[in-house]
């Protein structure tokens, strides 16, 4: 399968995983109700985060970082930080919550991606 198809599958999996985790974390772990953060805003923000960071992780960073382990380490940390900033400003939550949302969402989608691509 060519790289671009892998990317599209990764994007789909990432959006699905991160939205699921984001909704579960916001609604059930932190018990933030729909009056404070509507479902539509969560849906937009989670999708926006994935679409904003994954292309850079797959297409831009590999041009500058050749070692896969370095790419994963630098890329994933960068993605968590960028998405946390987006959560902070769009969802208007404290930075510690934004970092938690971002970390949990990204670790779940990263592990799902590792599992999924091990099947190919």
TAHU-V903753 format. One record per helix or strand of 2 or more residues. SS is the DSSP state (A for helix, B for strand). FROM is the first residue (numbers start at 1). TO is the last residue. Records with the same first field share a line. If there is no record, write none. Layout:
SS=FROM-TO + FROM-TO
//
This chain:
A=3-29 + 39-64 + 68-91 + 95-118
//
